[in-house]
Amino acid sequence: MNKSKAIGLILLIITVVMWGISFISIKISMDVFPPLSLAFYRFVIASIILFPIMKYAAPKEKLLKKDIPLMATAGIIGITIYFFFENNGILRISASAASVIIAFMPVVAAFGEIFFLKKIPKLTALFAVALSILGVYLVIGGDLSSGGSLLGYLYMLGAAISFSIYLIITKPLFDTYSDVTVSFYQSLFGCLAFIPFLGFEKVNWSQLNPEISMHFIFLAVFCSGIATYFYMFALNNLGVTISAVFMNLIPVVTFIVSYFWYEEIPSSIQLLGAAIVIISVSIVTLSEKNKEINN
């Protein structure tokens, strides 16, 4: 595994931890911020953070006119539409249950690569995708129907599908632009697309307290700003399938955080599911490493 892929792997793990915790922070932050308003303010701050980084790391890169439609589409699908689904889903079901639906994303991403990128994943990667879904299912005790509404699960399924589409259409942008440039412009376009809908929501500023402020800052600075760039770097260097499969670790992180935050006691089946997810991610990583050595 070369240096860029090794760094990408490390950043991907850090991202997964941040995004796993984010399900708890989103749940808490929505005591003040409605779903779309929360996402909008998150990415306003993220765009402010990413802009000077882009100017420092890639000062000569300019967004070409011909690439604006693709960049804007990716930003709207991966940020505006995704967070519309995700935040509304988390509002209606538990954080752990919401995170588990994202487990379906690698399946969509893998088949998306087949149909759109004409890339056939290795059998070991497909096996790991199926195995990871089983593991995530076990993490929540094998009962997706507990603790929330059907609409909440449908919202989360929409989030999984939209993010998978986003991964596929973002990949070609790396042929022209750096990771940070893609991160900034997608955050900007995604943020702007929220504006027409903000008038339909009301932020409860009077309910804002230090705890909620801490969770919001974590979401905006770390999850939307730093983690978005980390994930773009990983996506560019590791590819769609690996980046998507690693998302299966998110429910494991969410489950662990929920345990400490809400004092939920894990069952033996849930611990087994967490182990299966970790093993499945390891299978994909080792598979890609062996593929690189053989080539």
C-alpha positions as CSV (number, residue, x, y, z in Angstrom):
1,M,0.0,0.0,0.0
2,N,1.6,3.3,-1.1
3,K,1.8,6.4,1.2
4,S,-1.2,8.2,-0.2
5,K,-3.4,5.1,0.3
6,A,-2.0,4.6,3.8
7,I,-2.8,8.2,4.7
8,G,-6.2,7.9,3.1
9,L,-6.9,4.8,5.3
10,I,-6.0,6.6,8.5
11,L,-8.1,9.7,7.5
12,L,-11.0,7.4,6.6
13,I,-10.9,5.8,10.0
14,I,-10.9,9.2,11.7
15,T,-13.8,10.3,9.5
16,V,-15.8,7.3,10.4
17,V,-15.3,7.9,14.1
18,M,-16.4,11.6,13.7
19,W,-19.4,10.7,11.6
20,G,-20.4,7.9,14.0
21,I,-20.4,10.3,16.9
22,S,-22.3,12.8,14.7
23,F,-25.6,10.8,14.9
24,I,-25.7,11.5,18.6
25,S,-24.8,15.2,18.2
26,I,-27.4,15.6,15.4
27,K,-30.1,14.1,17.7
28,I,-29.1,16.5,20.5
29,S,-28.7,19.6,18.3
30,M,-32.2,19.2,16.8
31,D,-33.6,20.4,20.1
32,V,-32.7,23.8,18.7
33,F,-32.1,23.4,15.0
34,P,-34.7,21.9,12.7
35,P,-33.3,19.4,10.1
36,L,-32.6,21.7,7.2
37,S,-31.5,24.6,9.3
38,L,-29.0,22.4,11.2
39,A,-27.4,21.2,7.9
40,F,-27.3,24.8,6.5
41,Y,-25.5,26.3,9.4
42,R,-23.2,23.4,9.6
43,F,-22.0,23.8,6.0
44,V,-21.9,27.6,6.2
45,I,-19.2,27.1,8.9
46,A,-17.6,24.2,6.9
47,S,-17.3,26.4,3.8
48,I,-15.7,29.2,5.8
49,I,-13.2,26.7,7.1
50,L,-12.4,25.0,3.8
51,F,-12.0,28.2,1.8
52,P,-8.7,29.4,3.3
53,I,-7.4,25.8,3.3
54,M,-8.2,25.5,-0.4
55,K,-6.5,28.9,-1.1
56,Y,-3.4,27.6,0.7
57,A,-3.2,24.1,-0.6
58,A,-4.4,24.7,-4.2
59,P,-4.1,28.4,-4.9
60,K,-4.0,28.1,-8.7
61,E,-7.1,25.8,-9.0
62,K,-10.2,27.5,-10.4
63,L,-13.6,25.9,-11.0
64,L,-14.0,25.6,-14.7
65,K,-17.3,26.7,-16.2
66,K,-17.9,23.3,-17.8
67,D,-17.5,21.5,-14.5
68,I,-20.0,23.7,-12.5
69,P,-23.0,21.5,-13.3
70,L,-21.3,18.3,-12.1
71,M,-19.8,20.0,-9.1
72,A,-23.1,21.6,-8.1
73,T,-25.1,18.3,-8.7
74,A,-22.7,16.4,-6.5
75,G,-22.9,19.0,-3.8
76,I,-26.7,19.1,-3.9
77,I,-27.1,15.3,-3.8
78,G,-24.3,14.6,-1.3
79,I,-25.1,17.5,1.1
80,T,-28.5,19.1,0.5
81,I,-30.5,15.9,-0.3
82,Y,-28.4,13.6,1.9
83,F,-28.9,15.7,5.0
84,F,-32.5,16.3,4.2
85,F,-33.0,12.6,4.5
86,E,-30.5,11.9,7.3
87,N,-31.6,14.7,9.7
88,N,-35.3,13.9,9.2
89,G,-34.6,10.2,9.7
90,I,-32.6,10.8,12.9
91,L,-35.5,13.1,14.1
92,R,-37.9,10.1,14.0
93,I,-35.8,7.1,15.1
94,S,-32.9,6.4,17.5
95,A,-29.4,7.4,16.5
96,S,-28.2,3.8,16.5
97,A,-31.1,2.7,14.3
98,A,-30.5,5.6,11.9
99,S,-26.9,4.8,11.5
100,V,-27.5,1.2,10.7
101,I,-29.5,2.0,7.6
102,I,-26.3,3.6,6.1
103,A,-25.1,0.0,5.9
104,F,-27.1,-0.4,2.7
105,M,-24.9,2.2,1.1
106,P,-22.0,-0.1,0.1
107,V,-24.4,-2.3,-1.8
108,V,-25.7,0.6,-3.8
109,A,-22.2,2.0,-4.3
110,A,-20.8,-1.4,-5.5
111,F,-23.6,-1.9,-8.0
112,G,-23.3,1.8,-9.1
113,E,-19.7,1.2,-9.9
114,I,-20.7,-1.7,-12.1
115,F,-23.4,0.2,-14.1
116,F,-21.9,3.7,-14.2
117,L,-18.1,3.3,-13.9
118,K,-18.0,-0.1,-15.6
119,K,-15.8,-1.4,-12.7
120,I,-16.4,-4.9,-11.4
121,P,-15.6,-5.2,-7.7
122,K,-13.6,-8.3,-6.6
123,L,-15.7,-11.1,-5.2
124,T,-14.0,-10.7,-1.8
125,A,-15.2,-7.0,-1.7
126,L,-18.8,-8.0,-2.6
127,F,-18.6,-10.8,0.1
128,A,-17.4,-8.2,2.6
129,V,-20.3,-5.9,1.7
130,A,-22.8,-8.6,2.4
131,L,-21.0,-9.6,5.6
132,S,-20.9,-6.0,6.9
133,I,-24.7,-5.7,6.4
134,L,-25.2,-8.8,8.5
135,G,-22.9,-7.3,11.2
136,V,-24.6,-4.0,11.3
137,Y,-28.0,-5.8,11.5
138,L,-26.7,-7.6,14.6
139,V,-25.4,-4.4,16.1
140,I,-28.9,-3.2,16.8
141,G,-30.0,-6.6,18.0
142,G,-31.6,-7.7,14.7
143,D,-34.6,-5.6,15.2
144,L,-34.9,-2.6,12.9
145,S,-38.5,-2.1,13.7
146,S,-37.9,-1.0,17.3
147,G,-37.7,2.5,18.6
148,G,-39.0,4.5,15.6
149,S,-41.4,5.1,12.7
150,L,-41.4,3.5,9.3
151,L,-41.0,7.0,7.8
152,G,-37.8,7.5,9.8
153,Y,-36.3,4.3,8.2
154,L,-37.4,5.4,4.7
155,Y,-35.7,8.7,5.2
156,M,-32.5,6.9,6.2
157,L,-32.7,4.6,3.2
158,G,-33.0,7.8,1.0
159,A,-29.9,9.1,2.7
160,A,-28.0,5.9,1.9
161,I,-29.1,5.9,-1.7
162,S,-28.3,9.6,-2.2
163,F,-24.8,9.3,-0.7
164,S,-24.0,6.3,-2.9
165,I,-25.0,8.3,-6.0
166,Y,-22.9,11.2,-4.7
167,L,-19.8,9.0,-4.3
168,I,-20.1,7.8,-7.9
169,I,-20.6,11.2,-9.6
170,T,-17.9,12.8,-7.4
171,K,-15.1,10.4,-8.5
172,P,-14.5,12.0,-12.0
173,L,-14.0,15.4,-10.4
174,F,-10.7,14.2,-9.0
175,D,-9.3,14.0,-12.5
176,T,-9.2,17.8,-12.6
177,Y,-9.4,19.1,-9.0
178,S,-7.7,18.4,-5.7
179,D,-9.5,16.9,-2.7
180,V,-9.8,20.3,-0.8
181,T,-11.2,22.1,-3.9
182,V,-13.8,19.4,-4.4
183,S,-14.7,19.6,-0.7
184,F,-15.1,23.4,-0.7
185,Y,-17.2,23.8,-3.8
186,Q,-19.5,20.9,-3.0
187,S,-20.0,22.3,0.5
188,L,-20.7,25.7,-1.0
189,F,-23.2,24.5,-3.5
190,G,-24.8,22.2,-1.0
191,C,-25.1,25.0,1.5
192,L,-26.7,27.4,-1.1
193,A,-29.3,24.8,-2.1
194,F,-30.7,24.9,1.5
195,I,-31.5,28.6,1.5
196,P,-34.9,28.4,-0.3
197,F,-36.2,26.0,2.4
198,L,-35.1,27.9,5.5
199,G,-38.2,30.0,5.6
200,F,-40.3,26.9,6.4
201,E,-38.4,26.2,9.6
202,K,-37.8,28.1,12.9
203,V,-34.7,27.8,14.9
204,N,-35.3,27.8,18.7
205,W,-32.4,30.0,19.6
206,S,-33.8,30.5,23.1
207,Q,-33.1,26.8,23.8
208,L,-29.4,27.0,22.9
209,N,-27.2,26.1,25.8
210,P,-23.5,25.2,26.3
211,E,-24.1,21.4,25.7
212,I,-26.0,21.9,22.4
213,S,-23.5,24.5,21.3
214,M,-20.7,22.0,21.9
215,H,-22.5,19.4,19.8
216,F,-23.2,21.9,17.0
217,I,-19.6,23.1,16.9
218,F,-18.5,19.5,16.7
219,L,-20.8,18.9,13.8
220,A,-19.9,22.1,11.9
221,V,-16.1,22.2,12.4
222,F,-15.1,18.5,12.7
223,C,-17.9,16.5,10.9
224,S,-18.7,19.0,8.1
225,G,-15.4,20.8,7.7
226,I,-12.5,18.5,8.6
227,A,-14.1,15.1,8.1
228,T,-15.5,16.2,4.7
229,Y,-12.0,17.0,3.4
230,F,-10.6,13.8,5.0
231,Y,-13.3,11.7,3.2
232,M,-12.6,13.4,-0.1
233,F,-8.9,12.5,0.2
234,A,-9.8,8.9,1.0
235,L,-12.3,8.7,-1.8
236,N,-9.7,10.0,-4.3
237,N,-7.0,7.6,-3.1
238,L,-8.9,4.5,-2.1
239,G,-11.8,4.4,-4.5
240,V,-15.6,4.2,-4.1
241,T,-16.0,0.6,-2.8
242,I,-13.5,0.8,0.0
243,S,-14.7,4.3,1.1
244,A,-18.3,3.1,1.1
245,V,-17.6,-0.2,2.9
246,F,-15.8,1.7,5.7
247,M,-19.1,3.5,6.3
248,N,-20.3,0.3,7.9
249,L,-18.1,1.1,10.9
250,I,-20.3,4.2,11.6
251,P,-23.1,2.2,13.4
252,V,-20.5,0.5,15.5
253,V,-19.1,3.9,16.7
254,T,-22.6,5.2,17.2
255,F,-23.5,2.2,19.2
256,I,-20.4,2.6,21.4
257,V,-21.1,6.3,22.0
258,S,-24.7,5.6,22.7
259,Y,-23.6,3.0,25.3
260,F,-21.5,5.6,27.2
261,W,-24.0,8.5,26.6
262,Y,-27.2,6.7,27.4
263,E,-25.7,3.8,29.5
264,E,-27.1,1.2,27.1
265,I,-25.7,-2.3,27.9
266,P,-24.6,-4.2,24.7
267,S,-25.8,-7.7,24.2
268,S,-23.6,-10.6,23.1
269,I,-25.3,-10.5,19.7
270,Q,-24.6,-6.8,19.3
271,L,-20.9,-7.3,20.2
272,L,-20.8,-10.1,17.6
273,G,-22.2,-7.8,15.0
274,A,-19.6,-5.1,15.8
275,A,-16.8,-7.7,15.4
276,I,-18.3,-8.9,12.0
277,V,-18.3,-5.3,10.7
278,I,-14.7,-4.7,11.6
279,I,-13.7,-8.0,10.0
280,S,-15.6,-7.2,6.8
281,V,-13.8,-3.9,6.5
282,S,-10.4,-5.6,7.1
283,I,-11.3,-8.1,4.3
284,V,-11.8,-5.3,1.8
285,T,-8.6,-3.5,2.9
286,L,-6.4,-6.6,2.6
287,S,-8.0,-7.5,-0.7
288,E,-7.1,-4.2,-2.2
289,K,-3.6,-4.4,-0.8
290,N,-3.1,-7.8,-2.4
291,K,-4.5,-6.6,-5.7
292,E,-2.0,-3.7,-5.7
293,I,0.9,-6.1,-4.9
294,N,-0.2,-8.5,-7.7
295,N,-0.4,-5.7,-10.2
